[in-house]
Amino acid sequence: MHATDSPFARKRVLVTGGFGLIGSAIVRRLVAAGAEVCVIDAMYRDMGGHPLNLEGLEGRFEFLPEDYAGLASWPSVLAHCDCVFHLAGQTSHMGSMRDPHRDLRDNQTGFLRLLEACREHAPGARLVLASTRQIYGRPERLPVDETHPVNPPDINAVHNIAAEHYVRVFARKWGLGATVLRLTNTYGPGMRIKDANQTFVGIWIRRVLEGRGFEVWGKDVLRDFTYVEDCAQAFLAAAASRAAIGRTYNLGGERPYSLGEVADLLVAANGGGAFEVLEMPEERRRIDIGDFFSDTSLIARELGWRPATPLGEGLKSSLDWFAPRLQDYLS
């Protein structure tokens, strides 16, 4: 498809958190499609944004290095805006328990301000919200579909549920054209690897590239994983489809893996490495949801989206990306 054939060609698109893992993958696709892209990212050191995530695209998008939750320039930012991809916010579940007020600001209060700004300055814009599978809590059945009861195990999940409800209220009351995507363990080139603030896969990648062992907390626990490029494709598919308006979809991986399998795949992709299987720390156990993998049949039926990247392949691509850039992502 040529850029001029894309539904995003010549469209004005806002991406909050555009230097993060998923946001940057979306920005790259939008720029290639000929969109007029505006990125908002405060680039906080304890969050996921990194300048190398949009390396080579300098000057091809507008960048506002600001905190979206306190942004005062919404009228100009949203003028003539066709689409908003919302990826900004606090993503650490443990971080939300340590500082619930920051999580409230980043994921609920700030988002409500964004919705109000869209209603006033871009009432016809499409919005795609990144939510989380954490809202389901410990599953009552597997795989988890969108009808599964929600039972938030942590503060971050509570605020994500509230954000989803805000979207539904704005849709009913003011006709907001929005789609919610519930994400699970998104990984890939550009993820945060200096610590486990985003996902444990990041710190595992750091350890194997440094030639150090990593810890596996419960080798038999099941999870599914979404490669970042597959995730970005889901966001664009949701924004481009009228059928997705008002819908909520799970994302996931091609199949569930035990954490022991993930560790073995990572070591194999790296050509070596070691890990130790340990019990989960009590602080983490309090909010852990046990085995979890998503039913993605709804988005497959309605939008034709399916995870395309096997986990082993995605881990190898991630290692190849980070190996020559390791110190840049750790500094």
N, C-alpha and C positions, 0 to 999 in steps of 0.2 A: 504494500500500500504506500503510495506517495503521500508526502506530508499534506498536500492539498486535498487528498481524499479522506483524511482523518476527520472525525467529528469534532476534534479539538483545534483544527487549523483555523488560525485567525481569531480564536476565542480568547477572552481574558480569563485567566485562571489563577486563583489564589491557593497557595499551599502553605499552611501553617506547620511549623516544624520541618521545613523543607530541606534542612541539612542533616536530618536524622536518617536512620536506616531506610524506612519505608518512604518517607517524604522525598528523599533524594532520588530514589528509584522512580518515583512518579514524575518528579521534575525532569529527569533525563528523557523519559518517554514523551512528556508534553513538549519539551523543546524540540525534539526530533520530529514531532507531529506538526510543528509550526504554530504552536500556541504562544500567546503573550502571557508570560508567567511572572507572577509576583510571589516571592518567598518571604515569609516572616519567620525568623528564628533568633531567639535571644542568645543562643550559643553558650548556655550555662555549662560550666565545667563538669557538673555532676549529672548532666543529661546526655542525650545521645548524639547531638549535632557535632559534625566535624567538617572542617573546610575541605579536606580531601575527598569527601563524599560527592562533591560537585566539581572535582578537578577537571579542567578543560572546557568548562562551560562559562567561564568568567565573561561577563559582558553580554551574555545571551538571555539573562533574566534580570528582573528588578529585585533587589535585596533590601529588606528592612531589618536591620539587626536589633530588633526590639522584642520585648515580652508582649505576646499577643493579649494576655490577660489585662494589661494596663494600657493598651494602645489607645491613643487619642485621635489618630488620623483615619478612622474608619471611613468617613465620607469619601475621601480621595482614594483610599485603597480599594473600596468596593464599587467605585463608580464604573459602570458598564461591565461589571463582573458577571461572567456566565456560569462559573462553577467554583466551588470551594471544597478543597480536600483538607479535612481537619485532622492533623497528626500531632499537633503540639500538646504538651501536658506532661504531667508526672506519671511515669509508667511503672515505677518500682512498687511492688506490693509491700515489701518490708519497709520501704521508705515511707509509704502512706501510714504505716502503723507508728513509725517513729515521729512523724510530723504531719498529723492529719489536717492541720489548718492550711499548710502549704498545698496539700493534695486537694483540699476543698477549693482553694483559690484557682489552682491550675486546671482542674478538671470539671469544676461545676460553675463557680462564680464567673470565671473568665469565659467559659463557653457560653453561658447565658448572655453575657455582654456581646459576644460574637453573633449569637442568634438575633438579638435585638438590632444590632447593626445591619445584619442581612435584611431583616424585615423592613428597616427604614430606607436603606441605601441600595439594596440589590434584591428586591422582592421576587424577581424571576429566576434567581440563580439556583442551580442545583447544588446540593450539599451532600458530601459523603463523610460520615463520622466513623472514626476508628474507635471501636469499643473492644471488649475483652471477653474471652471465654471464662474468665475468673468469676463473672457474675453468677454462673450456675452453681458455684461451690462444689462440694463433693457430690459426684453424680449418683443419681438414683438408678440410672440405666445407661448402658453403653451400646452403640455410640450416642452422643448427645445431640439431639436435634433442637431446632429453635422453639419447640413447644415445651421443652424441659423446664420445670420450675426453677426460678432463680432463688439462690440462697447465699448471699455474699459472705465470704469468709474474712474479708478485710475491708479497710476504709476505701481503698482504691476502687474496689468492686462496687461499693455503695455509691460512690460518686459517678461511676460509669453508668450505673442503672439510672441515676437521676438525670444524667445527660441524655440518655436515650428517651426518657419520658419528656424532657423539655422539647426534644425534636418532635415527638408525637403531638404535643400541645400546639406547637407552632404550625405543624402541618394542618391540624384540624381547624385552628382559629384563623390562621393567616395564609394557608395554602402553601407552606414551605415544601418544596420538592426535595425530599431528603431520603437517604438510604443509610442504614447502619450495618457495619461489618464487624462481627465479633471475631477477633483474631486469637490465634493460639501459637505461641512459640515461634515467632517469625525470626529468621536468622539469615545471614548471608554477608557478602562484602559490604563493609561500611557500618556493621553493627558495633556496639560498644563492647570492647574486649578488656578494658583495663580492670574491670571488676564485674560482679554479677548483678549490677543494678537493673539491667534489661532482661537478661536471660542467662542461665548457667552455661549455655553453650559458648558464650563469649569468653568467659574466664577459662573454660576448657581449651579453647583455641589459643589463648595467650599462653597457657602453661605448656602445651605441646610444642609451640613454636619456640619457646624459651628453653626447651629440653628439660622441663620439670614435670613432675607427676601432678595429676589433678585428682580431685575427690569426687566420688559418685555416691550420692546419698540415696541408697535404695536401688540396687541394680535391676530389680524386677518391676519397678513402677513403669506403667505404660503412659506414653505421651505421643502426640502427633506434632509435626513440624512443618511450617510453611516457608518455602524458599522465598526470599524477598522479591524476586522478579515475578514469581507467580502471584504474590500478594499484590504487587503494583498493578498487574494486569486485572485483578479483580476490582480494584478501585476504579480503574478507567472503564471497565465494562459496566460497573454500576452507574457511573456518571453519564454514560452514553445511552443508557437504555431507559425508556419511559416505563417499561415494565417493572423497573427497580424502585420507582418512586413509592415511598411509604413502606418499603419492605425491609426486613432484617434478615441477614444471612450469616451463617457460620462459615468461616474459612478453616482449612485444615491441611493435612498432608496426604500423601498417597496411601499411607497405611500407618497404624500405630507401631511404635518401637519401644522396647524396654530400654531403660537408661543404660543397662549393660550393653545392649546392642549398639546404642548410639556411641558409647565410649569405644567399643571395638571398631566401629566404622571410622571414627575420627583418627584413631591410632593407625589404622590401615591406610587412610588417605594421606596421612603425614609421613608414612614410611617408617614409623616407630613412635614410641612413647609409652608411658606407664600411668596407671591410675590405681587408686585404692578405694575399695568399697567400704563406706562408713554408715553409721546410723545418722539419720537426719537430726540436726540440732533442735532442741526443744523450741526455741524461738520460731524457727521455720515450721516445725510440725503443727503449731497452733493454727496456722493459716493454710497448710497444705491441703490439696483437694484429692489426693490419692490418684488412682488411675483415671486418665481422661483422654478421650479422643472424640473428634467431632464427626457428626453426620453432615456432609456437604452436598447431599443430593438435591436440596432445594435450589441452591444457586446453580447447580449443574443443569437442572431442568429449566430454570427460568432465564438464565443468562449464558448458559453454555460454558461456564467456568469450571475447570477441574485442575487440581494441582498437577503440574507436569514434570517437576524435578525430583528425581529420587534423592533420598537423604544423603547417600554416599557421594553422589555427584555434587550436590550443593555444598557439602562439607569440603570437598576437594577444591571447588571454586573459591570458597571462603579462605582456605589456607593459602591458595595461590595469590589471592589479593593481599592478604595481610603480611605474608612473608617479607616482601621488600619494603613494607611500610610500617613494620611493627613498632619501631620507636616513635614514629609520628603519632600513632594511635595510643601510645602509652603516655605521651608527654602532655 
